Amino acid sequence: MATETLALKNRDNTYRSLTQIIVEQIREGIYEGAYKPGARLNIADLAQRFNASAVPVREALRNLEAEGLVEFRPNRGVVIRELSAGEVRELFLMRLPLELLAATQAALHADDAALDSLEAILKEMDKAVGTEEWLTLHDQFHHDFYSLSQLPRLTQYIEVLRGQMRPYSKLYLSDPKHVQMAQDEHYVMIKAVRAHNPQAITPALVEHLRRPAHMALAALGVTDLKQFDTNFELVIAARA
């Protein structure tokens, strides 16, 4: 089929294969909530939607499986990955040292022009509070921020871990107090980076991750968060 060799030019003049296009569109659907956790994905239906055979669709789903967004289940086919409380706990404990590393390295390498761009994103986020655009800008902010670390493999891995939590992001958006606190923490982190002060980033970023972790775990029925907080503090202490 001719469409299976299709490659489209991206805005940055790179080319994407049909498989990459399918990956991006299904991923976006998962992030935006069009595909709910536990929902089944029908390969034939997706192939029809993308005007492709099953081959690039299956390849795309295998890529998404590697990202932890879908899983192939016997007798059920492909389903959107549902996270257990234990998996959410693991994701946040993994993210903490990696995001601290990226943020503190960004403080060593960032220039004023890059930080001005990040502050411009924050100002757009201020205007978008309460809308899904805020989540899109939030993802862009953290991608651009961690990219300043000049550690591309680290940034890519962080994005995979963050992506696995993306279906839960509307939970955070529904809490105006959390959104305001998160935004305040963004500004604190940028101020610390502008001052080339890596140590000043840590308290803000720790709370930036601890609070959504509590929200996600509570939504999954966890009522005692003391053990999680103990483990969280151990991760922080290990970096000291």
C-alpha positions as CSV (number, residue, x, y, z in Angstrom):
1,M,0.0,0.0,0.0
2,A,1.4,3.4,-1.0
3,T,0.5,5.1,2.2
4,E,2.8,2.8,4.1
5,T,5.8,4.4,2.7
6,L,4.4,7.9,3.3
7,A,6.7,10.4,5.1
8,L,5.5,13.9,6.0
9,K,7.7,16.9,6.5
10,N,7.5,18.3,10.0
11,R,7.8,22.0,11.0
12,D,11.4,21.6,11.7
13,N,12.1,20.1,8.3
14,T,12.4,16.5,9.6
15,Y,10.5,13.7,8.1
16,R,8.2,11.3,9.8
17,S,7.2,7.8,8.6
18,L,3.6,6.7,8.7
19,T,4.4,4.7,11.8
20,Q,5.7,7.8,13.5
21,I,2.6,9.7,12.5
22,I,0.3,7.0,14.0
23,V,2.4,6.9,17.2
24,E,2.1,10.7,17.6
25,Q,-1.7,10.8,17.0
26,I,-2.5,7.8,19.3
27,R,-0.2,9.2,21.9
28,E,-1.9,12.6,21.7
29,G,-5.3,10.8,22.0
30,I,-4.1,9.1,25.2
31,Y,-2.8,12.3,26.6
32,E,-6.0,14.2,25.8
33,G,-8.2,11.6,27.2
34,A,-9.8,10.4,23.9
35,Y,-8.5,6.9,24.8
36,K,-9.3,6.1,28.5
37,P,-7.2,3.8,30.7
38,G,-8.4,0.2,30.2
39,A,-10.0,1.0,26.8
40,R,-9.3,-1.5,24.0
41,L,-7.7,-0.4,20.8
42,N,-8.8,-2.3,17.7
43,I,-6.0,-2.6,15.1
44,A,-8.4,-3.0,12.2
45,D,-10.3,0.2,13.2
46,L,-7.1,2.1,13.6
47,A,-5.8,0.9,10.2
48,Q,-9.0,2.2,8.6
49,R,-8.7,5.5,10.4
50,F,-5.2,6.1,9.2
51,N,-5.8,4.6,5.7
52,A,-3.1,2.0,6.3
53,S,-2.7,-1.7,6.7
54,A,-2.3,-3.4,10.1
55,V,1.6,-3.4,9.7
56,P,2.4,0.2,10.6
57,V,-0.4,0.3,13.1
58,R,1.0,-2.7,15.0
59,E,4.5,-1.2,14.8
60,A,3.1,2.1,16.3
61,L,1.4,0.2,19.1
62,R,4.6,-1.7,19.9
63,N,6.4,1.7,20.1
64,L,3.7,3.0,22.5
65,E,4.0,-0.3,24.5
66,A,7.7,0.5,25.0
67,E,6.7,4.0,26.3
68,G,4.4,2.3,28.8
69,L,1.2,3.8,27.3
70,V,-0.4,0.6,26.0
71,E,-0.1,-3.1,26.6
72,F,-0.8,-6.2,24.5
73,R,-3.0,-8.6,26.5
74,P,-3.9,-12.2,25.7
75,N,-7.5,-12.6,24.5
76,R,-8.0,-8.8,24.8
77,G,-5.7,-7.4,22.2
78,V,-4.2,-3.9,22.8
79,V,-5.5,-1.8,25.7
80,I,-4.6,1.6,27.2
81,R,-2.3,1.0,30.2
82,E,-3.9,1.4,33.6
83,L,-1.5,2.3,36.4
84,S,-1.8,0.7,39.8
85,A,-1.0,2.6,42.9
86,G,2.3,0.8,43.1
87,E,3.2,1.8,39.6
88,V,2.3,5.4,40.2
89,R,4.5,5.4,43.4
90,E,7.4,3.9,41.3
91,L,7.0,6.5,38.6
92,F,7.3,9.4,40.9
93,L,10.2,7.9,42.8
94,M,12.0,7.4,39.5
95,R,11.1,10.9,38.2
96,L,12.4,12.7,41.3
97,P,16.2,12.1,41.0
98,L,16.0,12.4,37.2
99,E,14.2,15.7,37.1
100,L,16.3,17.1,39.8
101,L,19.4,16.2,37.8
102,A,18.0,17.8,34.7
103,A,16.9,20.9,36.5
104,T,20.2,21.4,38.4
105,Q,22.2,20.9,35.2
106,A,20.0,23.4,33.4
107,A,21.0,25.9,36.1
108,L,24.6,25.5,35.0
109,H,24.0,25.9,31.3
110,A,21.0,28.1,30.7
111,D,21.4,31.5,29.1
112,D,19.2,34.6,29.4
113,A,17.6,34.1,26.0
114,A,16.4,30.6,26.8
115,L,15.1,31.7,30.2
116,D,13.2,34.6,28.6
117,S,11.5,32.0,26.3
118,L,10.6,29.9,29.4
119,E,9.2,32.9,31.1
120,A,7.1,33.7,28.0
121,I,5.6,30.2,28.3
122,L,4.8,30.8,31.9
123,K,3.0,34.1,31.1
124,E,0.9,32.2,28.5
125,M,0.2,29.6,31.2
126,D,-1.0,32.4,33.5
127,K,-3.6,33.3,30.8
128,A,-4.6,29.7,30.2
129,V,-5.3,28.7,33.8
130,G,-8.4,26.4,33.9
131,T,-8.1,25.3,30.3
132,E,-6.5,22.3,28.7
133,E,-4.2,24.7,26.9
134,W,-2.5,25.0,30.3
135,L,-1.5,21.3,30.2
136,T,-0.1,21.6,26.8
137,L,2.0,24.6,27.8
138,H,3.0,22.9,31.0
139,D,4.4,20.0,29.0
140,Q,6.2,22.4,26.7
141,F,7.7,24.3,29.7
142,H,9.1,21.2,31.3
143,H,10.4,19.8,27.9
144,D,12.2,23.1,27.2
145,F,13.4,23.5,30.8
146,Y,14.9,20.1,31.0
147,S,16.4,20.4,27.5
148,L,18.6,23.2,28.9
149,S,20.5,20.5,30.8
150,Q,22.2,19.6,27.6
151,L,21.5,15.9,28.5
152,P,19.2,14.8,25.6
153,R,19.0,11.1,26.7
154,L,18.0,12.2,30.2
155,T,15.4,14.6,28.8
156,Q,14.0,11.8,26.5
157,Y,13.7,9.4,29.4
158,I,12.0,11.9,31.6
159,E,9.5,12.6,28.9
160,V,8.7,8.9,28.7
161,L,8.0,8.7,32.5
162,R,6.0,12.0,32.4
163,G,4.0,10.7,29.5
164,Q,2.9,7.6,31.4
165,M,1.3,9.9,34.0
166,R,-0.3,12.2,31.4
167,P,-3.7,10.5,31.4
168,Y,-4.0,11.6,35.1
169,S,-3.1,15.3,34.4
170,K,-6.7,16.5,34.2
171,L,-6.9,15.5,37.8
172,Y,-4.4,18.2,38.6
173,L,-6.0,20.7,36.4
174,S,-9.3,20.3,38.3
175,D,-7.7,21.7,41.4
176,P,-7.2,25.5,41.1
177,K,-5.1,25.6,44.3
178,H,-2.7,23.0,42.9
179,V,-2.4,24.8,39.5
180,Q,-1.5,28.1,41.3
181,M,1.1,26.4,43.5
182,A,2.6,24.6,40.5
183,Q,2.8,27.9,38.6
184,D,4.5,29.6,41.6
185,E,7.0,26.7,41.7
186,H,7.8,27.2,38.0
187,Y,8.7,30.8,38.6
188,V,10.8,29.9,41.6
189,M,12.7,27.4,39.5
190,I,13.3,29.9,36.7
191,K,14.5,32.5,39.2
192,A,17.0,29.9,40.7
193,V,18.3,29.0,37.2
194,R,18.7,32.6,36.3
195,A,20.8,33.0,39.4
196,H,22.8,29.8,38.5
197,N,21.8,28.5,41.9
198,P,21.1,24.7,41.5
199,Q,20.5,24.2,45.3
200,A,17.6,26.7,45.2
201,I,15.7,24.6,42.7
202,T,15.4,21.4,44.8
203,P,12.7,22.5,47.4
204,A,10.4,23.8,44.7
205,L,10.8,20.8,42.4
206,V,10.4,18.3,45.2
207,E,7.0,19.8,46.1
208,H,6.2,20.1,42.4
209,L,6.4,16.3,42.2
210,R,5.2,15.4,45.7
211,R,1.9,17.1,45.5
212,P,0.7,15.5,42.2
213,A,2.0,12.2,43.5
214,H,-0.3,12.5,46.5
215,M,-3.2,13.5,44.3
216,A,-2.8,10.5,42.0
217,L,-2.3,8.0,44.8
218,A,-5.3,9.3,46.6
219,A,-7.4,9.0,43.4
220,L,-6.3,5.4,43.3
221,G,-7.6,4.8,46.8
222,V,-4.4,5.2,48.8
223,T,-5.2,6.8,52.2
224,D,-1.9,6.4,54.0
225,L,0.8,8.4,52.3
226,K,3.4,8.2,55.1
227,Q,5.4,5.4,53.5
228,F,5.5,7.2,50.1
229,D,6.7,10.3,51.8
230,T,9.4,8.3,53.7
231,N,10.7,6.8,50.4
232,F,10.5,10.2,48.7
233,E,12.7,11.7,51.5
234,L,15.2,8.8,51.1
235,V,15.6,9.7,47.4
236,I,16.3,13.3,48.3
237,A,18.7,12.3,51.1
238,A,20.6,10.0,48.7
239,R,21.4,13.0,46.5
240,A,22.7,15.1,49.3
